[in-house]
Amino acid sequence: MSTPQTIDLTTRRVPPLGGLNLSLIRIELTRMLRNRRTLFFAIVFPALLFLVFGSQDGSGDTAGSGNVAAYIMVSMALYGASLVAASAGASVAVERALGWSRQLRLTPLNPVVYIGVKALVALIMGGVAIVAVNVAGLIQGKPDMPAGVWVSCALLGVAGSLVFAALGVFVGYLVPGENAMQILGPGLALLAFLGNIFFPIPHSSVFWEISKWTPMFGIGEITRAPMTHELPWYAVVNAVAWLAIFVAGAAWRMGRDTARV
């Protein structure tokens, strides 16, 4: 009868970078790309919204260094990136429900790296959403702005989607299972309406004062700044503040979740 082998835990090596590797990123990306509902509402739906709103009368009117169609395209691309980034972050809710996150905590994978991978996947998927809307704009042919402005707005939109990736992680740790996207989907649509994304809000109105406090307002102003040449200081404060709030909320809930194992 053979005796079981014992493992010396003191010789166990901690993987470099806290367990970060390309295989983990590839698996996370594949899971997102296989979710047809996410792809439709985060990529196809914003492109369709642009094709509808960007084809209306007046879409050729001047707006900064571009035109109204370009303004709408940038806004719809940001909305799509925010939606898909939030969905990527909120996937932690499903993983918690399935017990996958508990299983990962038994591995050397650092929890911070785990969230970092979620953020990276969210940025990549946000970029895919922005590319989809911009391709729709190229096909339609109505958006008109310099190439440098076009690229700058796209890159700022990808970076801004990180705010909503943090929101997705926060909500994913806050609510169970599939309920995360049931909350985030309508919630982000409402924030887009209030945040000067779906339609321009007059600066002298009460809605503008309300809009300045909503999470999508600051990111929208920053993303469109290369085209509009307008970036009020309170828009930057808005974006930084909401990013800090969502990251702090995600870290708080993640800390409570990991403390249970």
N, C-alpha and C positions, 0 to 999 in steps of 0.2 A: 504493500500500500504506500503510494507516494505521498510525501508531505507537501502541502500547498506552499507555493513560493510567497515570500513576503516582499513587499515593495518598500524600499527606503525613500520616504517622502522628502528627506533632506536633500536628495540628489535630483529631485524633479526640477527641471528647468522651466522658468517662466518664459513664455514666448516673447520675442521682441515686439516693441510697439504695443504692448498690452493685448496681443492676439490679433492685431489688424493684419489682414492679408487680402490679396486680390480675389481669392475664392469666396470669401465672405461677402465682399462687395458684389461679385458676380451673382451669387445666389439671391441677394436682396433685390438686385435689379431685375433678375429673371422673374421673381415673384410679382413685382410690380407690373411688369410688362404682360404677364399672363392674366392680370385682372382686367377683363374687358369692360366692366362697369366703370372702373377708375379711368381707363384710357378714353372712354367715350365722354364722360362728364368733365374730364380735365383737359382733353386735347381736342376732340371733335366738337364738343359743345361750344367752347369759346370761339373756335374758328367759324362756326355757323353763326354765332352772335355777331361777329365782326362782319361777315358777309351780308347780314341783314341790315345792321345799323350803318355800316360803311358804304352802303349803296344808296342811301337816302339823298334827297335834294340838299344841296349845300355841302356835300362831302368834299368838294373841290375848293371850298373857301380856304383862305390862308389862316394858318394857326402856327404862330411862331415862325420857325424856319421850315415848316412843313405845311400840310393842309389838314382839314378836319378828318379826312379818311385815315391819315397817318396817326392822328391823335387817338382816334377810336381803336386803331389796330394795336397801338402800344398799350392802351388801357385793357383791351380784351386779352392780350398776351399776358399781361401781369395777372389778371384774374385767373386765367388758366394755370399759370405757374403757381400761384398761391394755392389753388385748389388741389393740384396734384402733389405739391410739397406737403400740405397739411395731411393729405391721404397717406403719404409715405411715413410721416411721423406718427400718425394715428394707428399704423399697423401694429404698434406695440400692444394695443388693446386686444387684438385678436390673438397675438402670441401669448399674452398673459392668460387669456381664456383657455387656450389649448395646452397650457403648461410648458410652452416652448421657452419662455423667458426664464422660468424656474430651472429648466434643464440647462440653459446657458450659464446660469449662475453657478453651476457645479463644475464648469470648465474654467480654464485660466483666463478666459476672455474678460477684460476689464470693462465694467459697466459704462465708464466714460467713453471707451472705444466703441462700445455697442451703440450708444447714442450718437457718437460721431459718425458712424457708418450710416445710421438713419438720416443724419443731416446731409451727408455727401450724396446719398441716393436721392434725397429730396431735391438737391440742387441739380443733379443730372436730369431728373424727371421734369423739373421746372424748366430746364433748358430745352427739353424735347417739346414741351407745351408751347414755349415761346417760338421755337422754330416752326411748329405747325401753323400757328396763327400768322407768322410772317410769310410763310410760303403761300398761305391763302391770300395774303395781301399782294404778293407778287403775281399770283395767278389772276386776281381781280384787276390789278393794274391801276387802281385809283390812288393808293397812298403815294405821296410825293414828298420826299425829304432827302437831304444829302446822305450819301452812304455812311459817312462817319457818324452822323447823328443816329442813323438807323441802327448801326452796330452798338453805339453807346447806350441807347435806350434798351436794347435787347440784353446787354450785359448787366445793366443796372437792375433790370427786371429779374434776372436769374439770382443776383445777389440779394435782392429784396425778398425773394420767396423764402429765404432762410427764416425770416420772422414767422412765417406761417408753418414752416416745418417745426419750429419750437412750439407753436400753438398746438399742432397736431400731436406732438409727444405729450404735452401737458394734458390735453383732453384724453389721450389714449391711456394715460395712467390714472385719470380721474374717473372715467366711466367704463363699464364693462363691455367687452366684445364688440359686436357690430354697431352698438349704439353710438360709437365715436363718430363715424361718418354720417350717421343720421342727424347728429347735432351739427357737425362741421359744415355739411353741404348747404343746408338752408342758412346757417349762421354766416357763412362767408358770402353768400348771395346778398344777405341783408347788409353786411359790412361794406360790400362793393357799392350798393345803392347809397349808403350813408357816407362813404369815403370818397365821393367824387370820381368814381370809376365808370359806372354805367352811363352817367350823363353829367354834364358840367353843372355845378351848383353856383348860382350868382353869389359873388363875394359879399354883397350887402344884405343877404338874407339871413334869417335865423338858422336855416339849415346849414349854412356855411360855418357858423359858430359851433354847431353840433358836430359837423363833419371833422373839424380840426382835432377833436378828441378821440376819433375812432381809429382803430389799428391800421386800416388800409389807406388812410389819408396821406400820411407821411411818405410811405413807400410809393404811392402813386405820384406825388409831387416830385420825388427824387427821380423816379424812372422817366418821367416826361420832361425833366429839366433840360436835357440837351436840346430838345426841340422847342420848348416854350421859353427858354432863357429866364425862367422864374423859379426861384427856390427860396421861399420864406424860411427864416431860421426856425420857426416853430414846427415846420414840417420835418426837419432833421431831428429836433428834440422828440417829436412824436414817434418817429421810427426807432430811435435809439431806446426810448423809454419802453415802448411796447416789446421790443426784442428782449430787454432786460427783464421785464415782467414775465414773459412767457418762458424764458430760460430758467429764471428763478423758480417759477411754478413747476416746470418739468423736473428740475433738480430736487425740489422738495418732495414731489410725489414719488420720484424714482428712489430717493433715500428711504422713504417709508416702505416702499415695495421691497427693496433689497434687504431691509432690516428683518424681514420675516423669514429669511433663510439663513 
